[in-house]
Amino acid sequence: MANRIALNTISYHGAGAIEEIPGELGRRGRKRVLVCSDPDLVELGVTSKVTDLLDAAHIAWSIYSEIKPNPTIQNVQDGVAAFRAAQADSIVAVGGGSSMDTAKAIGIIASNPEFADVRSLEGEAPTKNHAVFTIAVPTTAGTAAEVTINYVITDPERVRKFVCVDTNDAPEVAVVDPTMMATMPVGLTAATGMDALTHAIEGYTTKAAWELTDMFHLEAIELISKNLRDAVAEAKSGKPGSGREGMALAQYIAGMGFSNVGLGIDHAMAHTLSAHYDTPHGVACAMLLPIAMEFNKPVVTERLARVAQAMGVDIAGMSVDEAADAAIAAVRRLSEDVNIPKVCEAITADDLDRIADDALADACYPGNPREADRATVVELFKKIMK
């Protein structure tokens, strides 16, 4: 079977990269832009860094910002209506995973109106047309939604999240400008950074991992291990530094990998926590990461030993098994150092069977290198109960 790699057509990296946005729109003759961003970024003036550039270039724009942290089906449908009302011909997504996932779904439905119910996009939907031309500008260093072919939507009616995987949804242009991440608060910096680490480690140990994606994932693990603590410190001090720049690049590299090979049980369980308890995605992933690594260790021991090396652990003199344990310990230390919670207080014993079933039904679970049943997943969830 052939291994597939799908990435952005163009990506820009580094401070000031957002200045490339008007030119990318202009070269394609785009005249009316729908800007997708969340209300906090609009209020903080982050979104205006991009809209000011559009104004200066005389590019008309309107904004859709009624986006929840875990975007819903209704968010997407309202966004499609806003796109049509604005007579837009392109989208610029400014924000974290929520804004970019919403923009992806809007762009897909605008080009493929037969999927207007949104639910039919779950899994690998047979869309025929590429999404509306989209430029994605991340303001967090974690989700890598600007480069992935995945997006996640919440279905409140059924109390679940569903994953959509579609090469047609990838933004054609990604603009990864660390200055757009300068307003990230400490907690979000930590949580999104640990989400990126989860992407890299799960992508490296998933069933579909291969040489090219291994290269991305190992580099991302190394960069995150070197930069996340500094990025959190910079968020505390309010001063710019190399930590944020390193994380901006690391999360994108992780996205280049996992988007093409999938994830595993950590993300399947994390999606369930977010759907049931509104747990922030990065926090959920981080709490579960060492637990998922321990569960998978019997079948990926050698790979976890390489994770330890990428995280800067000196494994000289260790057995492969010891080195794998050292990787799990290093993840726990990093999580503690950036103050990630260890428990999800909302979980109750009565919920366990339901959330275990939901996790096993999640689109990320099939990529996990080790099989699990409901009883096993229940035990894994118990490890983060109060």
Sequence and secondary structure as in RCSB ss.txt:
>XXXX:A:sequence
MANRIALNTISYHGAGAIEEIPGELGRRGRKRVLVCSDPDLVELGVTSKVTDLLDAAHIAWSIYSEIKPNPTIQN
VQDGVAAFRAAQADSIVAVGGGSSMDTAKAIGIIASNPEFADVRSLEGEAPTKNHAVFTIAVPTTAGTAAEVTIN
YVITDPERVRKFVCVDTNDAPEVAVVDPTMMATMPVGLTAATGMDALTHAIEGYTTKAAWELTDMFHLEAIELIS
KNLRDAVAEAKSGKPGSGREGMALAQYIAGMGFSNVGLGIDHAMAHTLSAHYDTPHGVACAMLLPIAMEFNKPVV
TERLARVAQAMGVDIAGMSVDEAADAAIAAVRRLSEDVNIPKVCEAITADDLDRIADDALADACYPGNPREADRA
TVVELFKKIMK
>XXXX:A:secstr
        SEEEESTTGGGGHHHHHHHTT  EEEEEE HHHHHHTSTHHHHHHHHHTT EEEEE    SS BHHH
HHHHHHHHHHTT SEEEEEESHHHHHHHHHHHHHHH GGGTTSGGGTBT    S  S EEEEESSSS  TTT SE
EEEEETTTTEEEEEE GGGS SEEEE GGGGTT  HHHHHHHHHHHHHHHHHHHHSTT  HHHHHHHHHHHHHHH
HHHHHHHHHHHHT   HHHHHHHHHHHHHHHHHHHH   HHHHHHHHHHHHH   HHHHHHHHHHHHHHHHHHHH
HHHHHHHHHHTT   TT  HHHHHHHHHHHHHHHHHHTT  S  TT  GGGHHHHHHHHHHSTTGGG SS   HH
HHHHHHHTT  
